[in-house]
Amino acid sequence: MDIILETPRLIFRRFTEADAKLILELHSDPLVLQYLHEPLVTTEEEAKQIIRKTILPQYKMNLGRWALHTKDNNKFIGWCGIKLNSANNETDLGYRLSNETWGKGYATEAAEYTLQFGFDTLHLKRIIAHAHVQNTASINVLEKIGMKYVRDEVVDDIPVKTFVAINNL
Ligand SMILES: CC(C)(COP(=O)(O)OP(=O)(O)OC[C@H]1O[C@@H](n2cnc3c(N)ncnc32)[C@H](O)[C@@H]1OP(=O)(O)O)[C@@H](O)C(=O)NCCC(=O)NCCS
């Protein structure tokens, strides 16, 4: 297993094409996609394409969305990570957890350690994050990990709040 990072309760590892079932499960839940304006994934083949075309290419830059497992029972709970948006050269923090694992602080724990990893290990200078203006749970996570709100804007036709963290070292 390609482990990237550990937190007190979570292990981060790289996805492989063998994880299509896990992505299908997560990305086929309308509650999880509620604020994301993405089509629901309905087949394992579609999930495999997401892994191939969206997730794996980011690993070549040591960035990407990493699979999260709980340390206590090795359960897959979703993903978290930093992605390069080559259109504007911004590195973007994102996370997506299965709904039965919400409300346990896992997203905040994952996002906090990911941000630190981005600065300390990947030596990124600036990390941004967008959350749909109504996605209160996600906005709370970004505020709790200390990212600074900068503006409301429309990104890919979605009204979002944009947050930034700068590496001051
Ligand atoms: C956004 C998302 C990741 C937030 O998940 P979450 O579980 O609500 O987030 P948190 O990790 O902050 O946990 C929430 C609560 O768990 C509680 N909690 C329980 N045990 C805890 C613990 N050991 N440590 C910390 N918090 C704990 C906290 O009270 C916290 O709520 P509070 O900060 O209001 O007090 C989740 O809603 C999700 O995956 N949504 C779908 C995808 C999505 O929208 N992604 C974001 C795109 S911008």
The ligand as an ORCA input file, in Angstrom:
! r2SCAN-3c Opt
* xyz 0 1
  C     -17.714     18.587      3.833
  C     -17.624     17.322      4.676
  C     -16.326     16.611      4.362
  C     -17.683     17.730      6.160
  O     -17.690     16.588      6.978
  P     -17.984     16.703      8.549
  O     -17.961     15.346      9.081
  O     -19.207     17.535      8.727
  O     -16.784     17.593      9.055
  P     -15.943     17.589     10.404
  O     -14.745     16.761     10.261
  O     -15.681     19.030     10.686
  O     -16.860     16.999     11.518
  C     -18.016     17.670     11.939
  C     -18.288     17.528     13.416
  O     -17.801     16.331     13.955
  C     -17.777     16.529     15.401
  N     -16.790     15.614     15.989
  C     -17.120     14.412     16.527
  N     -16.017     13.803     16.957
  C     -14.966     14.601     16.723
  C     -13.554     14.502     16.963
  N     -13.008     13.441     17.532
  N     -12.778     15.530     16.570
  C     -13.293     16.618     16.002
  N     -14.622     16.784     15.751
  C     -15.456     15.786     16.121
  C     -17.486     17.992     15.619
  O     -18.416     18.462     16.563
  C     -17.688     18.627     14.256
  O     -18.657     19.654     14.257
  P     -18.362     21.142     14.781
  O     -17.048     21.589     14.233
  O     -19.497     21.941     14.255
  O     -18.323     21.034     16.268
  C     -18.784     16.361      4.371
  O     -19.992     17.036      4.612
  C     -18.744     15.847      2.927
  O     -17.974     14.973      2.569
  N     -19.628     16.404      2.069
  C     -19.738     15.977      0.705
  C     -18.568     16.370     -0.160
  C     -18.284     17.845     -0.088
  O     -19.200     18.667     -0.059
  N     -16.996     18.162     -0.044
  C     -16.543     19.533      0.070
  C     -16.496     20.188     -1.232
  S     -16.075     21.895     -1.087
*
